[in-house]
Amino acid sequence: METLNSIVTSINGIVWGPMMLVLILGVGFFLQLGLKFMPIMKLGTGFRLLFKGREEQGEGQISPFNALMTSLSATIGTGNIAGVATAVFLGGPGALFWMWMTALIGMATKYAEAVCAVEYREQDTLGNYVGGPMYYIKNGLGNNWRWLGFAFALFGAFAAFGIGNGVQANGVAQVLEVSFGLNTSITGVVLMVLTAMVILGGITRIGAVAGKLVPFMAVSYIVAGLLVLLLNIGNIGAALGLVFSHAFTPSAAEGGFAGAAVWAAIRFGVARGVFSNEAGLGSAPIAHAAAATKGPVNQGLVAMLGTFIDTIIVCSITGLAIITSGAWTSGESGAALTSLAFENSLPGVGGYLIAIALSIFAFTTILGWSFYGEKCVGYLFGTRVLIAYRIAWIVMIYFGATADLGFIWLLADTLNAMMAIPNLIALALLSPIVFKLTRDYFASNGSKG
């Protein structure tokens, strides 16, 4: 077991290392250039499409809004609380700047993913719309590339059970035990029941629940974060100064903060940004493929909002709360650092707010990733295995909540990164199609675009 752990650790260091980050950023920047920065310039158009009524929709199973919420249910999670804190702890305040840059580039990647997902989606034997990297590889690149789609689905199926299920359940169980003294077995059973009530109804019910729960939890967390910033309003200017200055100059050691080189700010800012918003990993387009949308570009414009909301808004709230409260020099890391920042500003309440937020975020991540994993398994084995898959997913929650998942986390994190490789190759090869569909859309819509 020790040998296997060592092997996986080595692979993890490669797949989440500098070359992977360069690949993700490189493809994203290439797409952003090819789109002439349209995802940034048309941000308002995306929000208008998001809130338009059902008369603007086409064929599909869930509304564009619920497709985005399903995607956000999987991305707005522990990365927004623990991931941002870890980036600031290891890379200093400058890491937040590089998270922003990653998001601005990642908007083009998320846009292209959704365009390809809708353009090359299929209907399965149950009549459900299915899509994602495995389908746009198969239908967009042809039979010679089908092995690449198979690789994505295989990595995705295994990664989902770890990073989208067991690890999330474990996180909820641990934080509730520490904060409220709740036994992990009880948490596991409750999570199993709640998850079963949702996922056994398929994507329609997942989308409906996500459409209500995700906006509520995101707005609640943002309001709490803004309250922390309001209480520390005198420090916001200095905090922003630290973010921009430390993005390009080393962070000196201060208090419990050990200091960080510029490379650390870039590395951890980019890595945690990608981990949080999942742009380039290929997970989100699986949800967007089910959207009842009028066309690929319409859903692409909605999909890119996910990266903006996740990183530019939610992650910024966390990062600035940590810096303005002064907690970033405490020596704490991960969720404990965010909890300390909120507790310093909201004594007696802040720590509990973070515990509750983490629990809800992790639960919605379980729901979102259940759909991603299901579609990967369905691609590999067909629809006949879906009920068995959902039952296995529910059982895994109890195991995750009550077991030590050190190795499972490492393996799932590694496979999660490996999902990105087939997806990024496909996006680069299909980029001419994405560019053409985008040009045609805005040419035909004229000023309405």
C-alpha positions in Angstrom: 0.0 0.0 0.0 2.9 2.3 0.8 4.4 1.7 -2.7 1.0 2.4 -4.4 0.6 5.5 -2.4 4.1 6.6 -3.4 3.4 5.9 -7.1 0.1 7.8 -7.1 1.8 10.7 -5.2 4.4 11.0 -8.0 1.7 10.9 -10.7 -0.2 13.6 -8.8 2.8 15.8 -8.7 3.0 15.6 -12.5 -0.7 16.0 -13.4 -1.1 18.9 -11.1 2.4 20.3 -11.8 3.6 23.2 -13.9 3.1 21.5 -17.2 -0.6 20.8 -16.5 -1.2 24.4 -15.4 0.5 25.6 -18.5 -1.7 23.4 -20.7 -4.9 24.5 -19.0 -3.9 28.2 -19.2 -2.5 27.8 -22.7 -5.6 26.3 -24.2 -7.8 28.8 -22.4 -5.7 31.8 -23.6 -5.7 30.4 -27.1 -9.5 30.1 -27.0 -9.9 33.6 -25.5 -7.7 35.0 -28.3 -9.6 33.1 -31.0 -12.9 34.4 -29.6 -11.5 37.9 -29.5 -12.2 38.1 -25.8 -15.9 37.7 -26.4 -16.5 35.9 -23.1 -15.4 38.9 -21.2 -17.0 41.5 -23.5 -20.3 39.7 -23.6 -20.7 38.9 -19.9 -23.9 41.0 -19.7 -25.3 39.0 -22.6 -24.8 35.8 -20.7 -26.7 37.2 -17.7 -29.6 38.3 -19.9 -29.8 34.9 -21.5 -29.7 33.2 -18.0 -32.8 35.0 -16.8 -34.9 34.8 -19.9 -38.1 32.8 -19.7 -38.9 29.3 -21.1 -40.0 30.9 -24.5 -36.3 31.3 -25.2 -35.6 27.6 -24.7 -35.3 24.7 -27.2 -35.0 20.9 -26.8 -33.5 19.5 -23.6 -34.4 18.3 -20.2 -33.7 21.2 -17.8 -33.7 25.0 -18.2 -30.4 26.8 -19.0 -30.6 28.3 -15.5 -30.9 24.9 -13.8 -28.1 23.5 -16.0 -25.8 26.3 -14.7 -27.0 25.7 -11.2 -26.2 22.0 -11.5 -22.8 22.9 -12.8 -22.3 25.4 -10.0 -23.5 22.9 -7.4 -20.4 20.9 -8.2 -18.0 23.8 -8.5 -19.1 26.0 -5.6 -17.8 23.8 -2.8 -14.9 23.3 -0.5 -12.5 24.9 -3.0 -14.2 28.2 -2.4 -13.6 28.0 1.3 -10.7 25.7 2.0 -9.0 26.0 -1.4 -8.8 29.8 -1.5 -7.4 29.7 2.1 -4.8 27.2 1.1 -3.8 29.3 -1.9 -3.3 32.4 0.3 -1.5 30.3 3.0 1.0 28.8 0.5 1.3 31.6 -2.0 0.5 34.8 -0.1 -2.1 37.5 -1.0 -0.8 37.5 -4.6 -2.3 34.1 -5.2 -5.7 35.8 -5.3 -4.7 37.9 -8.2 -3.6 34.8 -10.2 -6.9 33.1 -9.3 -8.6 36.1 -11.0 -6.5 35.7 -14.1 -7.2 32.0 -14.3 -10.9 32.8 -14.1 -10.8 35.4 -16.9 -9.0 32.9 -19.1 -11.2 30.0 -17.9 -14.4 31.7 -19.0 -13.4 31.0 -22.6 -12.6 27.4 -21.8 -16.0 26.9 -20.1 -17.8 28.6 -23.0 -16.1 26.3 -25.5 -16.9 23.3 -23.4 -20.6 24.1 -23.3 -20.7 25.0 -27.1 -19.2 21.6 -28.0 -21.4 19.8 -25.4 -24.6 21.0 -27.0 -23.4 20.9 -30.6 -22.4 17.2 -30.3 -24.9 15.9 -27.7 -27.0 12.8 -28.3 -30.1 11.2 -26.9 -29.7 7.9 -25.0 -32.0 4.9 -25.1 -34.2 6.5 -22.4 -34.6 9.7 -24.4 -32.4 11.8 -22.2 -29.9 14.3 -23.7 -26.3 13.3 -23.0 -23.1 15.1 -23.8 -19.7 16.2 -22.6 -16.1 15.6 -23.6 -16.6 11.9 -24.4 -19.4 12.7 -26.8 -17.8 15.7 -28.5 -14.6 13.7 -28.9 -16.6 10.8 -30.5 -18.9 12.9 -32.7 -16.6 15.8 -33.3 -13.3 14.2 -33.9 -14.3 10.8 -35.3 -13.6 7.2 -34.7 -9.9 7.5 -34.6 -10.2 9.6 -31.4 -12.9 7.4 -29.6 -10.2 6.0 -27.3 -9.7 9.5 -25.9 -13.4 9.8 -25.1 -13.2 6.4 -23.4 -10.2 7.6 -21.3 -12.1 10.7 -20.2 -15.2 8.7 -19.2 -13.1 6.1 -17.3 -11.2 8.8 -15.4 -14.4 10.7 -14.7 -16.3 7.6 -13.4 -13.6 6.8 -10.8 -12.8 10.4 -9.9 -16.5 11.1 -9.2 -16.7 8.5 -6.5 -13.7 10.0 -4.7 -13.6 13.7 -5.1 -17.3 14.1 -5.8 -18.6 11.7 -3.2 -16.4 10.1 -0.5 -14.2 13.2 0.1 -17.2 15.5 0.2 -19.1 13.3 2.7 -16.0 13.0 4.8 -15.6 16.7 4.9 -19.2 17.2 6.0 -18.9 14.5 8.7 -15.7 16.0 10.1 -16.8 19.6 10.2 -20.1 18.7 11.9 -18.4 16.5 14.4 -15.9 19.2 15.3 -18.4 22.1 15.3 -21.5 20.5 16.7 -20.4 17.1 18.2 -22.5 15.1 15.7 -21.5 11.5 15.3 -20.0 10.7 11.8 -22.3 7.7 11.4 -25.4 9.9 11.9 -24.1 12.4 9.3 -23.5 9.5 6.9 -27.0 8.1 7.2 -28.7 11.6 6.9 -26.6 12.4 3.8 -27.5 9.1 2.3 -31.2 9.7 2.7 -31.1 13.3 1.4 -29.0 12.3 -1.6 -31.2 9.4 -2.4 -34.3 11.6 -2.4 -32.7 13.8 -5.1 -30.6 11.6 -7.4 -33.1 8.8 -7.8 -35.2 11.3 -9.7 -32.4 11.9 -12.3 -31.2 15.1 -13.8 -34.6 16.8 -13.7 -34.8 16.5 -9.9 -31.1 17.3 -9.5 -31.5 20.4 -11.6 -34.7 21.5 -9.7 -33.0 21.1 -6.3 -29.8 22.8 -7.5 -31.9 25.6 -9.0 -33.2 26.4 -5.5 -30.4 25.4 -3.2 -27.4 26.8 -5.1 -28.6 30.4 -5.4 -29.7 30.4 -1.7 -26.3 29.0 -0.4 -24.2 31.2 -2.7 -26.1 34.4 -1.8 -26.1 33.6 1.9 -22.3 33.0 1.8 -21.7 36.2 -0.2 -23.8 38.2 2.2 -21.9 36.8 5.2 -18.6 37.5 3.5 -19.6 41.1 2.6 -20.5 41.6 6.2 -17.0 40.6 7.2 -15.6 43.0 4.6 -17.9 45.8 5.8 -16.6 45.2 9.4 -13.1 45.5 8.0 -13.8 48.2 5.5 -10.8 50.3 6.6 -8.4 47.4 5.5 -9.8 46.8 2.0 -7.6 49.3 0.3 -4.5 47.8 2.0 -5.7 44.3 1.2 -6.1 45.0 -2.5 -2.6 46.6 -2.4 -1.2 43.4 -1.0 -3.0 41.3 -3.7 -1.6 43.3 -6.6 1.9 43.9 -5.2 2.5 40.3 -4.0 1.4 39.0 -7.4 4.7 40.2 -8.8 7.0 40.6 -5.8 7.8 38.0 -3.1 5.7 38.0 0.1 7.9 38.5 3.2 7.4 36.3 6.3 4.9 37.9 8.7 3.5 36.4 11.9 2.6 32.8 11.3 3.0 33.3 7.5 6.3 31.8 6.3 6.6 34.0 3.2 6.3 33.0 -0.4 8.0 33.6 -3.7 6.2 35.0 -6.8 6.2 31.5 -8.4 4.4 30.2 -5.3 1.7 32.9 -5.8 1.3 31.9 -9.4 1.4 28.2 -8.9 -1.1 28.0 -6.0 -3.3 30.8 -7.3 -3.7 29.0 -10.7 -4.0 25.5 -9.3 -6.6 26.4 -6.7 -8.4 28.6 -9.2 -8.7 25.7 -11.6 -9.6 23.3 -8.8 -12.4 25.6 -7.7 -14.1 26.6 -11.0 -13.1 23.3 -12.9 -12.6 25.2 -16.2 -10.9 22.8 -18.5 -11.5 19.6 -16.5 -14.5 18.7 -18.6 -17.1 18.1 -15.9 -19.4 21.1 -16.4 -20.3 20.5 -20.0 -21.9 17.2 -19.0 -24.6 19.2 -17.2 -24.9 21.9 -19.9 -25.5 19.2 -22.5 -28.9 18.5 -20.9 -30.0 22.2 -21.1 -33.2 23.1 -23.0 -31.4 25.7 -25.1 -31.9 27.3 -28.5 -28.4 26.5 -29.6 -24.8 25.8 -28.6 -23.7 29.4 -28.3 -26.7 30.4 -26.2 -25.7 27.8 -23.6 -22.0 28.6 -23.9 -22.8 32.2 -23.0 -24.7 31.0 -19.9 -22.0 28.4 -19.0 -19.2 30.9 -18.9 -21.0 32.7 -16.1 -20.2 29.7 -13.8 -16.5 30.5 -13.8 -17.2 34.2 -13.2 -19.5 33.5 -10.3 -17.4 30.8 -8.7 -14.0 32.6 -8.8 -14.4 36.3 -9.4 -17.3 36.6 -6.9 -17.3 33.8 -4.4 -13.5 33.1 -4.2 -12.8 36.8 -4.0 -15.1 37.2 -1.0 -13.2 34.4 0.8 -9.8 35.7 -0.1 -10.5 39.3 0.8 -12.2 38.3 4.1 -9.0 36.3 5.0 -6.7 39.2 4.1 -8.7 42.1 5.5 -9.3 40.3 8.9 -5.5 39.8 9.3 -6.1 36.0 9.6 -3.7 35.2 6.7 -0.7 35.8 9.0 -2.1 33.4 11.7 -0.3 30.3 10.5 -3.7 28.5 9.9 -4.5 26.9 6.6 -7.5 25.5 4.7 -11.0 25.7 6.1 -9.6 26.5 9.6 -8.1 29.8 8.1 -11.4 30.9 6.6 -13.2 29.9 9.8 -10.8 32.0 11.8 -11.3 35.0 9.5 -15.0 34.9 9.9 -14.8 34.2 13.7 -12.5 37.2 14.2 -15.0 39.5 12.5 -18.2 37.8 13.8 -17.3 36.4 17.2 -19.4 33.4 18.3 -21.1 33.1 14.9 -18.4 33.2 12.2 -17.0 29.7 12.8 -20.5 28.1 12.8 -21.4 30.0 9.6 -18.4 28.4 7.8 -19.2 25.0 9.2 -22.8 25.2 7.8 -21.6 26.7 4.5 -19.1 23.9 4.1 -21.7 21.3 4.8 -24.2 22.7 2.3 -21.5 23.3 -0.4 -20.3 19.7 0.0 -23.8 18.3 -0.2 -24.5 20.1 -3.5 -21.2 18.9 -4.8 -22.3 15.3 -4.1 -25.4 16.0 -6.2 -23.6 17.6 -9.1 -20.9 15.0 -9.3 -23.4 12.2 -9.1 -24.7 13.3 -12.4 -21.2 13.7 -13.9 -20.2 10.2 -12.8 -23.5 8.7 -14.0 -23.1 10.1 -17.5 -19.5 8.7 -17.6 -20.7 5.3 -16.5 -23.6 5.4 -18.9 -21.2 6.2 -21.8 -19.0 3.2 -20.9 -21.7 0.6 -20.1 -25.1 2.0 -21.3 -28.2 3.1 -19.5 -29.0 -0.4 -18.0 -26.4 0.2 -15.2 -27.7 3.6 -14.1 -29.9 2.4 -11.2 -27.1 0.2 -9.9 -24.8 3.1 -10.2 -27.1 5.4 -8.2 -27.4 2.8 -5.4 -23.6 2.4 -5.3 -23.3 6.2 -5.1 -25.7 6.4 -2.1 -23.8 3.6 -0.3 -20.4 5.2 -0.9 -21.6 8.3 1.0 -21.8 6.4 4.3 -18.3 4.9 3.7 -16.9 8.3 2.9 -18.4 9.9 6.0 -17.0 7.3 8.4 -13.7 6.2 6.9 -10.2 7.5 6.6 -9.9 8.7 3.0 -6.3 9.8 2.8 -5.5 7.6 -0.2 -8.9 7.9 -1.8 -8.5 11.7 -1.8 -5.1 11.4 -3.4 -6.2 9.0 -6.1 -9.4 10.9 -6.9 -7.5 14.2 -7.1 -5.1 12.6 -9.5 -7.8 11.2 -11.7 -9.6 14.5 -11.6 -6.6 16.2 -13.2 -6.3 13.4 -15.7 -9.8 14.1 -17.0 -8.5 17.5 -18.2 -6.0 16.0 -20.7 -8.5 14.4 -23.1 -10.8 17.4 -22.7 -8.2 20.0 -23.5 -6.9 18.1 -26.5 -10.5 17.9 -27.9 -11.1 21.6 -27.2 -8.0 22.6 -29.1 -8.8 20.4 -32.1 -12.5 21.5 -32.1 -11.7 25.2 -31.7 -12.3 26.1 -35.4 -15.9 24.8 -34.9 -16.3 26.9 -31.8 -15.0 30.0 -33.5 -17.3 29.5 -36.6 -20.4 28.8 -34.5 -19.7 32.0 -32.5 -19.1 34.1 -35.6 -22.3 32.9 -37.2 -24.3 33.4 -34.0 -23.3 37.0 -33.6 -23.6 37.8 -37.3 -27.2 36.5 -37.4 -28.2 38.1 -34.1 -26.6 41.5 -34.9 -27.1 44.0 -32.2 -29.0 41.5 -30.1 -25.8 39.7 -29.4 
